[in-house]
Amino acid sequence: MLVAAAALVAPGQVHAEEPSPTLLAHLRAGRDLLRTAPTIALFDGAWSVVTELDTLLTSRRWDAPYPQGLVAQVATRALYGTSWTGMLVLEAFAASLASGGRFDWLAEAHYRTDWLFGVTAPACGGPDTGGGCGAGVGSFGGLHVRPRGSRWWFEVTGGWLEQRIANDQYRTLEESSWVLTPLAATYALEGNAGPFTLASRFGPGAYFGMHSAHLHPTALGEKTLDVPWHELYPLDAGVGIGARAELALTLARTLRLSGGAVAAPLVAGTRHTRVLPELAPLEGGSGIAWWRALSLGLDVTAPAGSLQFGASLLLAELSTRPLGKLGHAGFMFRFSFPLRTTRAAAVEAHSER
């Protein structure tokens, strides 16, 4: 998966009590990981179709003539989705080359996807303003792996959140946050007390983010608004080093109450200090753009080895607004697919000898 993770795992790092994987174990590890891919692709692919439809609804393209609406829709979804897919594929391919195409260095691996639904946005004065201000949809997800004999998790994740800001007979205005994390590393700690397990993960990561406005003119608005064909207006964009932390309390290995936080200053980037009149009520700002997010939710973690799911509340923002503001609010459903690793394959191989 990750070049950095693969480089950390050498044969000498495997615990002494663990048997050395055989060739059959290596082959089964790769086969088992790939066997999970079609299920994940079908599951996440269905959600991709849903997000296509939902973004058409949030932009209100269904009830007014939008001359360039579908072209802009495809352009934005291709930019956000293809970049995320390309990042995962390239890093997975690089890590596969670095490890000789073997997956036996993995102790645990998960593919996690979050389905987001926006309720309110920073520019919203109230739930009834702007023709449904705050209605939105989004998707975050990626790969999480832990090398054998290590407490470090390495992650490649990313996603986006898009919400309606204003709507009238001339245009629909939306605001989006697009974030990619090409590499994050978190250190895991865990303690048990009876049926309770307290676990934490924290560590640094590299982040890229873009805060944008989307202006979709109607046939009437097209006469007065000069909008590019992609209908996308980047407001702030940049890269930086940030940090992420999670804290979870699990009861009887079944129910888990978890909270997470991430903060990343995008110190190397560009920003607009003034917003065009047609993009009002979005505000410009000066200074560094920050990506920050808080989540709190409940997950079902059993049975072990199967799909895990949960629901969370989310507060997030990517902007040059004051750091304490987290104006994008909503909820999300989280799905985590455990990827079968070489540990199980090695046990099977040993039993067949």
Secondary structure, DSSP 8 states (H G I E B T S, - for coil): --HHHHHH--GGGS-TTS----HHHHHHHHHHHHHHHHHHHHHHHHHHHHHHHHHHHHTTTTSS--TTHHHHHHHHHHHHHHHHHHHHHHHHHHHHHHTTT--TTEEEEEEEEEEEEEEE-TT-SSTTSTTTTT-EEEEEEEEEEEETT--EEEEEEEEEEEEEEEE-SSEEEEEEEEEEEEEEEEEEEEEEETTEEEEEEEEEEEEEEEEEEEEEE-TTGGGT----TT-EEEEEEEEEEEEEEEEEEEETTTEEEEEEEEEEEE-EEEE-SS--GGGTT-----S-EEEEEEEEEEEE--STTS-EEEEEEEEEEEESS-TT---EEEEEEEEEEE---HHHHHHHHHHH-
